[in-house]
Amino acid sequence: MKRLSPFLALGFLVAGSLAFLFSTKQVISTSEQRTLATWPDLSWEGYRSGSYFKGISSYINDHFPLREEMVEWAQRIRFHMGFHLPEEERVVVLPNTEASDDAPSDSLQRVYHDDFRAAYAGGMLIIEGKVYPQGGGAPSMARPFAAMVNRYAEELKGICTVYTCIAPLSSAFIPVEKYARYNRQNQKTLEAIRTALLPEVRYIDVFGEMDAHFGESMFFGSDHHWNARGAYYAYSAFCQGAGVKAVPLENMRYERRKPFLGSLYNLTKDPVVAQHPDTLELFIPHVETKAVRYPASGLTSTTSTRVFGTTNNYGAFLGGDAPLVRISTDVKNGRRAMVIKNSMGNAFAVYLISHYEEIWVVDFRYSGHNVMQIIADEQIDDLIFGIGLYAAMSHGTISMMRNLAKPHSPAMPFGKRPTVMPDTLKVSGSTQDSIPNEGLDIDTIPPKP
């Protein structure tokens, strides 16, 4: 048996060391949803106790070359060690990392907790390659959220109209009869919110409009967001509540882009989910727009952005999250709206360009602006809470929305949010990238639902 040449072994060792030294070091592991180790500070106490060398060991373990790829392959191997039917129904259990509302946590952890992590902690259903949460909110949490909205309505009485436009969870539309209880739970939670709101608040029945289209694809399967069709039905419900006519889908420009795998695949790394990538569809109103982003505080500095970005995933809506976005349109009717939202509001807000001359989109997680001042200065007509149901179920997120009524520091520093939606998908050995305007599969006639 031939022995490995010492020069070849030395070459592997040197190559591995150079790759480690010069490779880009990640801050967040998207596959494990945790902060990676940093290089430890040298101190006498750390040297004497040995914690300094343990820190170095943790740093090396967290940053060796191709670590993410190896972790993913290890998860696939563990999956295939058991017997699995390709389309079986099963539950994937995740560790409950949700922090309590009073517990201290760093900003990166709070990003997951306050965006979507709380809604998916614990068990998730995987059915035919699509991921669904188990649950549908809690009616008992309706009052804290409604009390916050009611306060806005009282303060803004006679100034602007307040709307709630809340997206149910995808669990409401699981196409399997034995999970129909989640549909009822979503409905009960949203009805509890409606009951607790003051008469001055216009409650938009998003659930009712979406439930009328049960069976259609309204959420991504590998990502926790709704898709353009689901958000359109929310927009349609809003138009009914606001007394305006919704623009039909067939009167919009249609685009379909490359496949992608989203946030829920990142959480599960499930091989069956990987075999069912999502495709981004866009329905684009024929309206001329100009959009700018503002930083977490202040209104003097802006950067240009797009209402419909060029990526192939959910980040195409509004170009992704930003503390504050102002959209100007060629709809010269003098009407202005403000949308208070988390990421679920992105796909909803883009449809409003057909009905307002100006739209201010505020992300309650990152904005430190005083929305009451903006409403007064910009003469806002409609204030719309365009959020996902999970944002209405947490004291933490409710407090963030309440804090927008006064000058404050943002709940989370913008720009340090870890990526939860990969921009690439490997298909049959090739890589499909979300390169702006390159290789888009664009149709002009929307397919049937």
N, C-alpha and C positions, 0 to 999 in steps of 0.2 A: 504494500500500500504506500503510495507516494505521500510524503509529508508536504505541508504547505510551506512554500518558500518563505524564509524569514524576511526577505525583501518585500514580498507581496504582502505579508502580514503587516510589516512596517508601513507600507503604502496605504493600506486600509486604515490604519491607526492615524496616520498623518492627515489623510483625506477627511476622516470623520471629525478630527479635531478642528481642522480648518472650516469645515461646514458648520460646526457648532459656533465657532468664534465669529464668523462673518454672516451667519444667517440672521434674518429679521426676527426679533424676539416679540412674541405675542404678549398681550396683557391679559386677555380673556381667552379661555378655551370654550369655543362655541359648542363643541361636542359634549363637554362635561358641565357647561354652564357655571363656571367658577373662575375666580381670579387666580392666575398662575403665580408661582413663587417669584420673588424678586431677590436680587443679590443682597445678602445680609450686610449690615454695617459692622465693621470691625470694632470690637471693644474688649477691654481686659476681662470683663465679667463673662462675655460671650465666649472668649477664647478659653477661659478657665473652666467654664461649665460644659463646653463642647457644643453649645447651641450654634456657635458660628459655623462650625464644620457641618453640622446637620443642615443648616440653612443653605450652605453651598451644595450639599447633596440634593436637597429638594429643588434647588434652582436648576441643577443639571438634569434631574429627572423630568422637570417640567418643560425644558427647552431643547432637548436633544433633537437633531434633524429628523424631519418626517414624523414627528410625534403624533400629530393629528391624524395622519393617514394610518399609522399603526394602531391607534386607539379605535378608529373606525373598523379596520379589518378584524381586530380582536372581538368587537361587538358582533360582527357578522359571523365569525367562527362560533361564538357562543350560541348565536341564534340557530345555526345549522347543526349544532350538536344534538338538538332534539328533533322530534318529528313534527313537521308543520305542513298543513295543507296551504296551498298558495293563497286561497281566498277566505281562510277561516276567520271567524270572529274571535277576538281575544282581547284581554285587558293588559295594558302595559302599566306597571306601577312605577311611579317616580317618587323620589324622596320629597317630602313636604318641606320645601325651603322657604315657605312664606313666613316672613317676620311679623311679629305682632305689631300693632299700630304704635305701641309705646316703646317697643324695643329699639335700641340704637342699631343702626346698620349703615354701612358705607353706601355711597351713591350708586355704585355699580350694582350692588345687591338690590337696592330699591328700584332700579330700573326694571328688573325682572318682576319684582313683586308688584309694582304699580302699573306695569303695562299689561302683562298677560299671565305671568308665571303663577299667580295665585289661583287663577281659574283652572289651571291644568295640573296643579300639584296633586299628587295621589294617583288615582287610576284614570287612564284614558282608554277609550275603546278604539280598536282598529278593525274596520269592516271594509273588505274589498279594497284594501290599500289606502283608505281614508281614515283620518284620525279625528275623533270626537271627544269632547270632555264628558265626564259623567256628572251631570248636575244641570241646574237651570236657575241659579241664583237662590235667594232666600227672601220671602215676603217680609220677614221681620226687619230687613235692612232698608225697606222702602221709606220709612219715616225719616231717617237721617238725611238721605239724599233729597227727598221732597222738601224737607225743611230748608235745606240750602237753596234750592231753586225758588222756593216761596219767598225767601228773603230778597233775592234778586228782583222778583216780580213786585214786591212791595216797594222797594227802593226806586224801581224804574217805572212805576205806575204813571201813565200819562206821557212817558218819554219814549218807550219802545215796547214792543210785544215780546214776551218770553215764550219760547217753545222748548219742549223736550222731545228729542228724536233718538231713541235708545235702541240699539241693535240687540236682538236676542243672541244667545250662544248658538253655535251650529248644532248642538245637541237637540235643539227643538225640531230639527228636520232630518233626523236619522231615519232612513227608509226601511226600518225593521220594526214590526209591530210590537215586539216585546219591550222596546225602548220608548214607547209612546208616552210613558210617564214623564220623560224629560221635556216633551212638548208642553204638557200640562203645567209642569213646574215653571218653565219659562213664562208661560202665559200668566200664571198666578202671581209671579213676582212683578211682572210689568203692570198687571191690573192693580196690585197693591200700591205701586207708585202712582198710578193714575188717581186712585181714590184719595191718596194723601196730599195731592197737589191742590192749590187754591184754584178757584174758578178762573182767575185772571191768567193762569198758565195754560197755554194750549198744548195739550198732550197729543202727540202724533202716534197713531197706532201702527207702528212699524211692524210689529209682530203680526197683526191681522192681515196686512197687505202681503207680507212674505208667506204667511201660512196659506193664503189663497193660491200660492204658486208652489205648494208643497210638491216635491218630486223633481223640481228643477234644480240645477246646480247653482247654488247661491253663495256657497263658501268654498274656499280652496280646501283640498284634501290634505295637503302636507303643510299648510300654513294656517295660523289661527284667525286670519282676517276673512271678511267676506269678499266676494269678488265683485266685478263691476255690475253684474246683473242683480245681485243681492242688494248692493248699495242703490241701484236704480229704483228698486221697489220701495226703499226707504224714502228716496227723493219723491217718488210718486205719491206716497202717503203724505209727505210734507206738503206737497202742492195742494192736495185735497184739503188739508187742515188750514192752509194759508189762503185758500180761495183763488188759486191761480191754476192755469192749465199746464200740466206736465208735457214736456216735449217728447213725442213718441221715439222709441229707440230707432225705428226705421228712418227717422229724419236726422239721425246723427251719423257721423263718419265712424266706420268700424275698423278696428285693427286687432290682429292676433299676433302674438309674439312667441319667441322660443320658449320651450319648457323650462321649468325651474323647480327646485325643491326648497321648501320654506322652513319656518321656525319649528313646526311640530316634527318635521323630519330631523331637524337638529337635536330636538329633545329625545327622540326615540331611537334614531339611527336604525330604523326598522327596514330590512331589505325589501319587504313587500311594498312598503310605502315608497321606497326608492324606485320601484317598478311602475309606479303610478304618478309620475310628475304632473304638476299643474301647468296650465297654459294661461297666460295673461291675456284677457280680452279687454279692449277699451271701446267705449262708446263716447265719441267726442262731439259735443255740440258745435254748431257752426257759428261760433262767437269769437271775435278777436279779443285777446286778453294780453295784459302786461302784468307780471307778478314780481314782487320783490320780497326778500326776507329781511327781518330785523334780528339783531342779537337779543340776548336774554333780557336786556333792559335798554331803555332809550329808543328814540325814534329818529335819530339823526343819521345813523349809519345803515346802509342797505346794500344788499347784493341781489342781482337779478336771478330769477329762477323761472321755472315753467309750471303751468297748471298740470300739464301732462308731460312727465319726464320721459327719458329714452331707455330706461332699464327694462328688463323683461320680467320683473317681479312686482310685488305690491308697492315698492318704492317709486313706481312710475306716477302714482297719484300725488300731486303737489311736489313731486321730486323728493318725497320722503318727509320726515318730521322736521319741524323748525319751531323755535319759540313763538314766532309771529310772522304771518305772511299777509301781505295786502295784494288783492287781485283787483285790477281795474279792467272794465270791459267796455265794449262799444254799445252796450245796452243803455242808452241815455235816458233813463226814466227817473233819475234822481234818488233811487232807493238804495239803501245800504244795509248790509247784514253783518253780524259778527257770529262766528261759529266757535264755541268753546269745545275742544275735542281732545281725545287721545288719538292713537293711530287709526282707530276704526272710523273716525270722522273724515279722514283724507279722501277716501273713495266716494263719500257722500257729498262733501263740499264742492267737488269739481262740477257737479251737475247744476249747482246754483248759479253758475255764470250766465245762464239764460234769463235770469229774472232780476238781477241786481246790477247796478252800475258799479258798485264797489263792494267787496267782501273782505272782511278781516278774519283771519283764521288763527285762533290762539290755542297753543298746546299747553294745557294746564300743568304739565309735568316740567316744562322747561322755561316758561315765561315768567318774568318778574315784573311785567307791566301792570299798570292800574287800568283794568278794562272799563271801569266806571268813568274814568277821565277820557278814555278814547271814545266811549259811547257819547259822552257829552260834546267833545270837541268835533267829532266827525258826524254827529247827528245820525246815529245808527237807528234804523227803523225796527229791525228784528234781531233779537238775541236768541241763538239756537244752541242748545246743548246737544251736540252730535257725538255721542259716545257709545262704547260697547257696554253691555250689561254688567260686566265684571267691574267696570269703573264706578258704577253706581252702588256696588256692594261692599266697598271698603271705606272705613273711616279715614284712612290715609288719603285716598284719592278725592274723597268728598272735601276734605280739608284743603287740598290743593286748589280745587275749584272755588271754594269759599275765599281763599286768600287772594284770588285775582281781583277782588273788589277793593283792594288797598295796595299801596306800594309794598313790595316785599322782595326777598331774595328767592330765586327760582328753587323749586323743590329738588331739582337735579341739575348738575352742570351740563349744559349742552355741549356736544362734541366728544364726550367720553363714553357715549353709549356703545356697548359691544354690538357687533353685527349679528343679527339672528336670522337673516335671510341670505343665503349664499347666492352669488350672482352667476354661478356656473353649475352645470350639470353634465356629468360624464355619461355619454350614451354610446354604447357599442364601441368603446375604446377611444372615442373622440370627446372633445370638450366644447360645449356650446356656451359662448360667453355673452354677457349682456353688454356688448359694445354699442355705444350710441349709434342709431341709424344704420346699423350694419347687419344684413341678413335677416331683417324683419319679415315675417310672413304676414302680409297685409291683405285683408279682404275688404271689399266694399259693401258686401251684403251680409248682415248678421245671420249666423246659422240659427235654425230653430232651437228652442230650449231643449 
